[in-house]
């Protein structure tokens, strides 16, 4: 590809000889567009081999514990930077917006199910050791642990989060099932409520404690 006159991604004239792309942005976009292929590299849109699996199921319980300890040690090294974020007005504003949206989703869903005749109890999700869901829904037959997870680019896949939260709630032997919804805070809440209610009413359960899939009538 030596001697190109225009960028392979955007088509703009190249300023440097013996190059194929304008800049690093065009180079990265070339991978996403499939212009450059490398079987050893993961590209956005490809199916991950560990999608929907927990760390324990992937590497084993002992190895997972070792990895978590190392990650914790690494996090402690970043504590100073994280404390600085707590003083950043912009970061705090974003946190407040996300937190208020999260609370609005929980309260709205709880009200919807109260209108359906269910008994509902709202809870706090900020518990580290013992998992507490965002709310408990009860229709007179089964106790449902409601989990509301906002969509963030840095979070794991939805399948992984569903499995993790279901397993954590199952450890209490209290809930009949766990239902996880993923609202988008960039969209209007009113347009998402009904689909989330329908999802919670759907009694299909994806994950059991053992990890085996099962459907309930």
BELNORBEL-V221051 format. One record per residue. N is the residue number from 1. RES is the residue in one letter. SS is DSSP state (a for helix, b for strand, c for the rest). OMEGA is omega as a letter, one per 30 degrees, with the letter a starting at -180 (999 if undefined). BURIAL is + if it has 16 or more other C-alpha atoms within 10 Angstrom, else -. Layout:
n=N res=RES ss=SS omega=OMEGA burial=BURIAL
n=N res=RES ss=SS omega=OMEGA burial=BURIAL
This chain:
n=1 res=X ss=c omega=a burial=-
n=2 res=X ss=c omega=l burial=-
n=3 res=X ss=c omega=l burial=-
n=4 res=X ss=c omega=l burial=-
n=5 res=X ss=c omega=a burial=+
n=6 res=X ss=b omega=a burial=+
n=7 res=X ss=c omega=a burial=+
n=8 res=X ss=c omega=a burial=+
n=9 res=X ss=c omega=a burial=+
n=10 res=X ss=c omega=l burial=-
n=11 res=X ss=c omega=l burial=-
n=12 res=X ss=c omega=l burial=-
n=13 res=X ss=b omega=l burial=-
n=14 res=X ss=c omega=a burial=+
n=15 res=X ss=c omega=a burial=-
n=16 res=X ss=c omega=l burial=-
n=17 res=X ss=c omega=l burial=-
n=18 res=X ss=c omega=l burial=-
n=19 res=X ss=c omega=a burial=+
n=20 res=X ss=c omega=a burial=+
n=21 res=X ss=c omega=a burial=+
n=22 res=X ss=c omega=a burial=+
n=23 res=X ss=c omega=a burial=-
n=24 res=X ss=a omega=l burial=-
n=25 res=X ss=a omega=l burial=-
n=26 res=X ss=a omega=l burial=+
n=27 res=X ss=a omega=l burial=+
n=28 res=X ss=a omega=l burial=-
n=29 res=X ss=a omega=l burial=-
n=30 res=X ss=a omega=l burial=+
n=31 res=X ss=a omega=a burial=+
n=32 res=X ss=a omega=a burial=+
n=33 res=X ss=a omega=a burial=-
n=34 res=X ss=c omega=l burial=-
n=35 res=X ss=c omega=l burial=-
n=36 res=X ss=c omega=l burial=-
n=37 res=X ss=c omega=l burial=-
n=38 res=X ss=c omega=a burial=-
n=39 res=X ss=c omega=a burial=-
n=40 res=X ss=c omega=a burial=-
n=41 res=X ss=c omega=l burial=-
n=42 res=X ss=c omega=l burial=-
n=43 res=X ss=c omega=l burial=+
n=44 res=X ss=c omega=a burial=-
n=45 res=X ss=c omega=l burial=-
n=46 res=X ss=c omega=l burial=-
n=47 res=X ss=c omega=l burial=-
n=48 res=X ss=c omega=a burial=-
n=49 res=X ss=c omega=a burial=-
n=50 res=X ss=c omega=a burial=-
n=51 res=X ss=c omega=l burial=-
n=52 res=X ss=c omega=a burial=+
n=53 res=X ss=c omega=l burial=+
n=54 res=X ss=c omega=l burial=+
n=55 res=X ss=a omega=l burial=+
n=56 res=X ss=a omega=a burial=-
n=57 res=X ss=a omega=a burial=-
n=58 res=X ss=a omega=a burial=-
n=59 res=X ss=a omega=a burial=-
n=60 res=X ss=c omega=a burial=-
n=61 res=X ss=a omega=a burial=-
n=62 res=X ss=a omega=a burial=-
n=63 res=X ss=a omega=l burial=-
n=64 res=X ss=a omega=l burial=+
n=65 res=X ss=a omega=l burial=-
n=66 res=X ss=a omega=l burial=-
n=67 res=X ss=a omega=l burial=-
n=68 res=X ss=a omega=l burial=-
n=69 res=X ss=a omega=l burial=-
n=70 res=X ss=a omega=l burial=-
n=71 res=X ss=a omega=l burial=-
n=72 res=X ss=a omega=l burial=-
n=73 res=X ss=a omega=l burial=-
n=74 res=X ss=a omega=l burial=-
n=75 res=X ss=a omega=l burial=-
n=76 res=X ss=a omega=l burial=-
n=77 res=X ss=a omega=l burial=-
n=78 res=X ss=c omega=a burial=-
n=79 res=X ss=a omega=a burial=-
n=80 res=X ss=a omega=l burial=-
n=81 res=X ss=a omega=l burial=-
n=82 res=X ss=a omega=l burial=-
n=83 res=X ss=a omega=l burial=-
n=84 res=X ss=a omega=l burial=-
n=85 res=X ss=a omega=l burial=-
n=86 res=X ss=c omega=l burial=-
n=87 res=X ss=c omega=a burial=-
n=88 res=X ss=c omega=a burial=-
n=89 res=X ss=a omega=a burial=-
n=90 res=X ss=a omega=l burial=-
n=91 res=X ss=a omega=l burial=-
n=92 res=X ss=a omega=l burial=-
n=93 res=X ss=a omega=l burial=-
n=94 res=X ss=a omega=l burial=-
n=95 res=X ss=a omega=a burial=-
n=96 res=X ss=a omega=a burial=-
n=97 res=X ss=a omega=a burial=-
n=98 res=X ss=a omega=a burial=-
n=99 res=X ss=a omega=a burial=-
n=100 res=X ss=a omega=l burial=-
n=101 res=X ss=a omega=l burial=+
n=102 res=X ss=a omega=l burial=+
n=103 res=X ss=a omega=l burial=-
n=104 res=X ss=a omega=l burial=-
n=105 res=X ss=a omega=a burial=+
n=106 res=X ss=a omega=a burial=+
n=107 res=X ss=a omega=a burial=-
n=108 res=X ss=a omega=l burial=+
n=109 res=X ss=a omega=l burial=+
n=110 res=X ss=a omega=l burial=+
n=111 res=X ss=a omega=l burial=-
n=112 res=X ss=a omega=a burial=+
n=113 res=X ss=a omega=l burial=+
n=114 res=X ss=a omega=l burial=+
n=115 res=X ss=a omega=l burial=-
n=116 res=X ss=c omega=l burial=-
n=117 res=X ss=c omega=l burial=-
n=118 res=X ss=c omega=l burial=+
n=119 res=X ss=b omega=a burial=+
n=120 res=X ss=b omega=a burial=+
n=121 res=X ss=b omega=l burial=-
n=122 res=X ss=b omega=a burial=-
n=123 res=X ss=c omega=l burial=-
n=124 res=X ss=c omega=a burial=-
n=125 res=X ss=c omega=a burial=-
n=126 res=X ss=c omega=l burial=-
n=127 res=X ss=c omega=a burial=-
n=128 res=X ss=c omega=a burial=-
n=129 res=X ss=c omega=a burial=-
n=130 res=X ss=c omega=a burial=-
n=131 res=X ss=c omega=l burial=+
n=132 res=X ss=c omega=a burial=+
n=133 res=X ss=c omega=l burial=+
n=134 res=X ss=c omega=l burial=+
n=135 res=X ss=b omega=l burial=+
n=136 res=X ss=b omega=l burial=+
n=137 res=X ss=b omega=a burial=+
n=138 res=X ss=b omega=a burial=+
n=139 res=X ss=c omega=a burial=-
n=140 res=X ss=c omega=a burial=-
n=141 res=X ss=c omega=a burial=-
n=142 res=X ss=c omega=l burial=-
n=143 res=X ss=b omega=a burial=+
n=144 res=X ss=b omega=l burial=+
n=145 res=X ss=b omega=a burial=+
n=146 res=X ss=b omega=l burial=+
n=147 res=X ss=b omega=l burial=+
n=148 res=X ss=b omega=a burial=+
n=149 res=X ss=c omega=l burial=+
n=150 res=X ss=c omega=a burial=+
n=151 res=X ss=c omega=l burial=+
n=152 res=X ss=c omega=a burial=-
n=153 res=X ss=c omega=a burial=-
n=154 res=X ss=c omega=a burial=-
n=155 res=X ss=c omega=l burial=-
n=156 res=X ss=c omega=l burial=-
n=157 res=X ss=c omega=l burial=+
n=158 res=X ss=a omega=l burial=+
n=159 res=X ss=a omega=l burial=-
n=160 res=X ss=a omega=a burial=+
n=161 res=X ss=a omega=l burial=+
n=162 res=X ss=a omega=a burial=+
n=163 res=X ss=a omega=a burial=+
n=164 res=X ss=a omega=a burial=+
n=165 res=X ss=a omega=l burial=+
n=166 res=X ss=a omega=l burial=+
n=167 res=X ss=a omega=l burial=+
n=168 res=X ss=a omega=l burial=+
n=169 res=X ss=a omega=l burial=+
n=170 res=X ss=a omega=a burial=+
n=171 res=X ss=c omega=l burial=-
n=172 res=X ss=c omega=a burial=-
n=173 res=X ss=c omega=a burial=-
n=174 res=X ss=c omega=a burial=-
n=175 res=X ss=c omega=l burial=+
n=176 res=X ss=c omega=l burial=-
n=177 res=X ss=b omega=l burial=+
n=178 res=X ss=b omega=l burial=+
n=179 res=X ss=b omega=a burial=+
n=180 res=X ss=b omega=l burial=+
n=181 res=X ss=b omega=a burial=+
n=182 res=X ss=c omega=l burial=-
n=183 res=X ss=c omega=l burial=+
n=184 res=X ss=c omega=a burial=-
n=185 res=X ss=c omega=l burial=+
n=186 res=X ss=c omega=a burial=-
n=187 res=X ss=c omega=l burial=-
n=188 res=X ss=c omega=a burial=-
n=189 res=X ss=a omega=a burial=-
n=190 res=X ss=a omega=a burial=-
n=191 res=X ss=a omega=a burial=-
n=192 res=X ss=c omega=a burial=-
n=193 res=X ss=a omega=a burial=+
n=194 res=X ss=a omega=l burial=-
n=195 res=X ss=a omega=l burial=-
n=196 res=X ss=a omega=l burial=+
n=197 res=X ss=a omega=l burial=+
n=198 res=X ss=a omega=l burial=-
n=199 res=X ss=a omega=a burial=-
n=200 res=X ss=a omega=l burial=+
n=201 res=X ss=a omega=l burial=-
n=202 res=X ss=c omega=a burial=-
n=203 res=X ss=c omega=l burial=-
n=204 res=X ss=c omega=l burial=-
n=205 res=X ss=b omega=a burial=+
n=206 res=X ss=c omega=a burial=+
n=207 res=X ss=c omega=l burial=+
n=208 res=X ss=c omega=l burial=-
n=209 res=X ss=c omega=a burial=-
n=210 res=X ss=c omega=a burial=-
n=211 res=X ss=c omega=a burial=-
n=212 res=X ss=c omega=a burial=-
n=213 res=X ss=c omega=a burial=-
n=214 res=X ss=b omega=l burial=-
n=215 res=X ss=c omega=l burial=-
n=216 res=X ss=c omega=l burial=-
n=217 res=X ss=c omega=999 burial=-
